[in-house]
Amino acid sequence: MLSQAENDRLCRVGPGTPMGAVFRRFWLPICTSDRVTAGGAPRAERLLGENFVVFRTGEGKVGVLDELCPHRGASLALGRVEDCGIRCIYHGWKFATDGAVLEVMNNPAGKRLPSLQTPSFPSIEAGGVVWTYLGPKEHQPAAPHFAFMDFPEARRVLLRVDGNYNWVQSLEGGLDSSHVGILHSNAARPGWNGTSDKKVGALDDTQPVLEVEDTEFGYHYAALRQGGPGKPGNVRITPFIMPSGRIIAGGALQGAENHTIVFEIPIDDEHTATYTVRYGNSSLSLESRLRETGFDDPEVYSQEDQRLLLTRANYNRQNRAIMDKSWSGLNGIAFEDTVIATSMGPIQDRTKEHLIASDIAVARLRRRLLDSAARVERGEDPVGAHVDTHLISSIDAPAPPDGAHWRTLLPNHRIVRAAA
């Protein structure tokens, strides 16, 4: 249970907030690369409670600027994208990707151009995503490098889903292994209702033993489950990557050669952009990913807008007539998760919760985030700010034999201290 002040400190990310200061020390996704074409329409994007315009010049360079023109405040998302910049349609002021004023159409003859720049932000493209950095220049980390970025496009599939809920409740759900064999019963333990002989590994065990260790990138934790009769136990190791990432292990639920990296990116305090990338050793398609998640239903998810059509007022899409065969009455693992997150309201009230032992990874998440906020306030780096992330991974495998520690399965994860 958190106090209201602690919950606000954890969840709110706008300018001047402690957690907002943490997020602004990392490169963050602002949109998918396919949404900005050379010379095409600019995009208004909201990130951490601030408004930006993202565009690709006719020369192919991506820019991220403050959305409002510094002249009279018109939105540059209405602007004309030209060869080397973006022009406000109100008075014709043109800006380069670095924010420099290139031309002013209404400037009186003989007058010098205004000596100003509109706020601009570093941007790079990697893994099909446009990333930007909103923090202090002197603390800018190296460009992000995650394992999925090294995979060819045919072997990875990217999905952005904007939801109407705070980023923390979505992230906490993703780091809660004990719910997998319960909420996702149809996929994780399809014999739950006695109608199927098929079992999915050790996820039939709904009471995993959880162990957590802090790492240089955040933490990782293991969910240790008993195997079925005559079968070995199972370990599922999930890393939390500061400030809001995680990797889901390939295994019985998604194919042993696949992984899924997830970034919960705050649009603002009450809306979250979830970026997921499934990557592996075989070809992947967006269509199969949409079917698996349950987002292939146009009444649930708009592919054009990359947005969930669920709110607190209309989130309940259960089909109770099939709940003798469908545990949740919902279709798709990710859809189940987003319905739960939406049902909590825009920002979950954690003053009323009651944690138990199976919530250890959730409690550790909050500790690492709040510790990072305190560190930034002291003038220090947040946890994980300058870590090379490309060797971070996850695993779903038989528990190591002969009493070996589960961390030996992922030796590239550097432990910073043993977890209590």
ZAMARGU-4260 file (C-alpha; in steps of 0.2 Angstrom, whole numbers, plus 5000, padded with zeros to 4 digits):
<rodrens>
0) 5000/5000/5000 | 5006/5017/4995 | 5001/5034/5002 | 4992/5046/4990 | 5008/5057/4990
5) 5019/5041/4985 | 5006/5036/4972 | 5007/5053/4964 | 5026/5053/4965 | 5026/5037/4956
10) 5013/5040/4943 | 5015/5058/4937 | 5027/5062/4924 | 5024/5080/4918 | 5037/5094/4918
15) 5044/5097/4935 | 5038/5080/4943 | 5051/5069/4951 | 5046/5054/4940 | 5046/5065/4925
20) 5064/5070/4928 | 5068/5051/4928 | 5060/5048/4911 | 5069/5063/4904 | 5086/5055/4907
25) 5082/5041/4894 | 5079/5040/4876 | 5060/5037/4873 | 5050/5031/4859 | 5039/5045/4852
30) 5031/5037/4837 | 5034/5022/4825 | 5045/5026/4810 | 5031/5022/4797 | 5020/5036/4803
35) 5032/5050/4796 | 5036/5049/4778 | 5048/5060/4768 | 5039/5076/4764 | 5023/5069/4771
40) 5011/5075/4784 | 5019/5080/4801 | 5012/5071/4817 | 5006/5079/4833 | 5013/5068/4847
45) 5011/5070/4866 | 5025/5063/4877 | 5027/5065/4896 | 5013/5078/4896 | 5021/5089/4883
50) 5016/5092/4865 | 5028/5089/4850 | 5028/5089/4831 | 5037/5075/4823 | 5041/5076/4804
55) 5052/5069/4791 | 5059/5082/4778 | 5059/5079/4760 | 5078/5075/4762 | 5073/5061/4774
60) 5079/5068/4790 | 5067/5067/4806 | 5064/5081/4817 | 5056/5083/4834 | 5051/5101/4839
65) 5039/5109/4851 | 5022/5108/4843 | 5018/5127/4844 | 5026/5139/4833 | 5036/5152/4843
70) 5029/5167/4833 | 5011/5166/4838 | 5008/5149/4844 | 5000/5140/4830 | 5002/5121/4829
75) 5016/5116/4818 | 5007/5099/4816 | 4997/5109/4803 | 5013/5114/4794 | 5020/5111/4777
80) 5034/5099/4777 | 5047/5105/4764 | 5064/5099/4758 | 5074/5104/4774 | 5061/5109/4787
85) 5044/5113/4792 | 5034/5129/4788 | 5020/5136/4799 | 5005/5139/4788 | 5000/5154/4798
90) 5014/5166/4794 | 5026/5155/4784 | 5040/5154/4797 | 5051/5139/4792 | 5061/5129/4804
95) 5075/5116/4802 | 5075/5100/4812 | 5087/5108/4825 | 5074/5122/4827 | 5083/5135/4818
100) 5073/5149/4809 | 5076/5146/4790 | 5064/5159/4783 | 5050/5171/4788 | 5038/5175/4774
105) 5030/5190/4783 | 5047/5198/4788 | 5048/5216/4781 | 5060/5218/4767 | 5078/5222/4774
110) 5074/5216/4791 | 5085/5202/4799 | 5077/5186/4803 | 5073/5184/4822 | 5088/5177/4831
115) 5079/5162/4840 | 5076/5144/4839 | 5061/5134/4843 | 5064/5120/4855 | 5070/5105/4847
120) 5075/5088/4853 | 5088/5075/4848 | 5080/5061/4838 | 5086/5044/4831 | 5078/5030/4822
125) 5081/5012/4827 | 5071/4996/4826 | 5057/5004/4817 | 5054/5017/4831 | 5058/5036/4832
130) 5067/5039/4848 | 5069/5056/4856 | 5078/5063/4872 | 5070/5077/4882 | 5082/5079/4896
135) 5097/5090/4900 | 5110/5090/4886 | 5124/5087/4898 | 5116/5070/4904 | 5111/5064/4887
140) 5115/5045/4886 | 5122/5035/4871 | 5109/5030/4858 | 5098/5015/4863 | 5104/4998/4858
145) 5092/4983/4862 | 5094/4966/4855 | 5079/4967/4844 | 5087/4982/4834 | 5099/4969/4827
150) 5086/4958/4819 | 5080/4960/4801 | 5063/4967/4799 | 5056/4951/4793 | 5060/4943/4809
155) 5052/4956/4820 | 5035/4964/4822 | 5031/4981/4830 | 5015/4986/4837 | 5010/5002/4846
160) 4994/5002/4857 | 4988/5018/4865 | 4978/5015/4881 | 4967/5026/4893 | 4977/5022/4909
165) 4992/5027/4918 | 5009/5019/4913 | 5012/5011/4930 | 4997/5000/4931 | 5001/4993/4914
170) 5019/4990/4918 | 5015/4982/4935 | 5004/4970/4926 | 5018/4965/4914 | 5029/4962/4929
175) 5017/4951/4938 | 5021/4933/4934 | 5008/4926/4946 | 4993/4932/4935 | 4999/4923/4919
180) 4992/4906/4924 | 4976/4914/4930 | 4970/4928/4920 | 4977/4920/4904 | 4971/4903/4909
185) 4965/4898/4891 | 4983/4900/4884 | 4993/4896/4899 | 4984/4881/4906 | 4970/4876/4893
190) 4965/4861/4904 | 4958/4872/4918 | 4940/4867/4914 | 4944/4849/4912 | 4940/4849/4894
195) 4957/4848/4887 | 4972/4836/4889 | 4984/4849/4883 | 4995/4858/4896 | 5007/4872/4893
200) 5023/4868/4903 | 5024/4873/4921 | 5012/4887/4920 | 4998/4875/4927 | 5006/4880/4943
205) 4997/4896/4949 | 5008/4898/4965 | 5025/4902/4958 | 5039/4906/4970 | 5046/4923/4966
210) 5064/4929/4968 | 5071/4946/4964 | 5088/4953/4961 | 5093/4971/4958 | 5104/4974/4942
215) 5113/4988/4934 | 5098/4991/4922 | 5084/4989/4935 | 5081/4972/4941 | 5077/4954/4935
220) 5066/4941/4944 | 5063/4923/4943 | 5046/4914/4944 | 5049/4896/4949 | 5035/4884/4946
225) 5033/4865/4949 | 5032/4854/4934 | 5019/4841/4931 | 5020/4823/4936 | 5037/4817/4931
230) 5042/4834/4924 | 5056/4846/4929 | 5052/4862/4937 | 5052/4878/4927 | 5060/4895/4929
235) 5054/4911/4919 | 5066/4925/4921 | 5060/4943/4917 | 5070/4959/4917 | 5064/4976/4921
240) 5074/4989/4911 | 5073/5007/4917 | 5063/5017/4916 | 5048/5006/4909 | 5054/4992/4899
245) 5053/4973/4901 | 5057/4957/4890 | 5045/4943/4890 | 5053/4926/4888 | 5050/4915/4873
250) 5042/4899/4878 | 5026/4889/4877 | 5016/4904/4876 | 5024/4912/4861 | 5037/4900/4854
255) 5054/4896/4861 | 5064/4905/4849 | 5054/4922/4851 | 5056/4936/4864 | 5045/4951/4866
260) 5051/4968/4872 | 5038/4980/4879 | 5040/4999/4883 | 5026/5007/4893 | 5028/5025/4887
265) 5018/5039/4896 | 5009/5050/4884 | 5003/5059/4900 | 4997/5054/4917 | 4982/5046/4911
270) 4987/5039/4894 | 5000/5026/4889 | 5008/5021/4873 | 5013/5003/4874 | 5026/4998/4861
275) 5029/4979/4859 | 5042/4971/4847 | 5041/4952/4845 | 5057/4946/4838 | 5065/4929/4834
280) 5072/4916/4822 | 5058/4915/4810 | 5047/4927/4800 | 5034/4936/4809 | 5018/4946/4803
285) 5008/4960/4810 | 4992/4950/4806 | 4997/4935/4816 | 5002/4947/4830 | 4986/4956/4830
290) 4976/4939/4831 | 4987/4933/4846 | 4984/4949/4856 | 4966/4951/4852 | 4968/4968/4844
295) 4962/4962/4827 | 4945/4967/4832 | 4941/4985/4824 | 4929/4988/4838 | 4943/4986/4851
300) 4958/4993/4842 | 4961/5006/4828 | 4976/5001/4817 | 4975/5018/4809 | 4976/5028/4825
305) 4986/5014/4834 | 4973/5017/4848 | 4963/5006/4860 | 4944/5010/4859 | 4942/5006/4877
310) 4939/5018/4891 | 4933/5017/4909 | 4915/5019/4903 | 4915/5005/4890 | 4930/4993/4895
315) 4919/4978/4899 | 4919/4968/4883 | 4917/4951/4891 | 4906/4937/4883 | 4899/4929/4899
320) 4890/4916/4888 | 4906/4907/4884 | 4914/4908/4902 | 4912/4890/4904 | 4926/4888/4891
325) 4934/4905/4892 | 4941/4909/4909 | 4940/4928/4906 | 4927/4929/4893 | 4939/4940/4883
330) 4949/4936/4867 | 4968/4938/4867 | 4982/4939/4880 | 4986/4957/4878 | 4968/4962/4877
335) 4965/4953/4893 | 4979/4964/4901 | 4972/4980/4894 | 4955/4977/4900 | 4962/4975/4917
340) 4972/4990/4916 | 4958/5001/4910 | 4946/4994/4923 | 4957/5002/4937 | 4953/5019/4930
345) 4965/5032/4924 | 4976/5031/4939 | 4975/5017/4951 | 4972/5021/4969 | 4986/5011/4978
350) 4981/5018/4995 | 4967/5004/4995 | 4977/4989/4989 | 4984/4974/4999 | 5000/4966/4993
355) 5005/4948/4996 | 5021/4938/4994 | 5017/4936/4975 | 5018/4954/4972 | 5037/4955/4976
360) 5042/4961/4959 | 5028/4974/4959 | 5035/4981/4976 | 5053/4980/4969 | 5048/4990/4953
365) 5041/5004/4964 | 5057/5004/4975 | 5068/5006/4960 | 5058/5019/4952 | 5056/5030/4968
370) 5074/5027/4972 | 5079/5034/4955 | 5068/5049/4958 | 5077/5053/4974 | 5094/5050/4965
375) 5090/5063/4952 | 5084/5075/4965 | 5101/5073/4973 | 5110/5077/4957 | 5114/5059/4953
380) 5110/5048/4938 | 5094/5037/4939 | 5096/5018/4939 | 5101/5012/4922 | 5104/5028/4914
385) 5120/5024/4905 | 5119/5005/4903 | 5122/4995/4887 | 5106/4986/4885 | 5109/4975/4870
390) 5114/4959/4881 | 5098/4960/4892 | 5087/4945/4889 | 5074/4934/4897 | 5071/4915/4897
395) 5058/4902/4900 | 5067/4885/4903 | 5069/4870/4915 | 5076/4876/4931 | 5095/4873/4932
400) 5100/4856/4939 | 5111/4852/4954 | 5105/4867/4964 | 5113/4880/4953 | 5106/4898/4954
405) 5094/4903/4941 | 5104/4919/4937 | 5117/4907/4929 | 5105/4906/4914 | 5107/4924/4910
410) 5125/4928/4915 | 5126/4944/4906 | 5115/4952/4919 | 5126/4962/4931 | 5120/4961/4948
415) 5122/4976/4959 | 5117/4968/4975 | 5109/4953/4982 | 5090/4955/4984 | 5082/4952/5001
</rodrens>
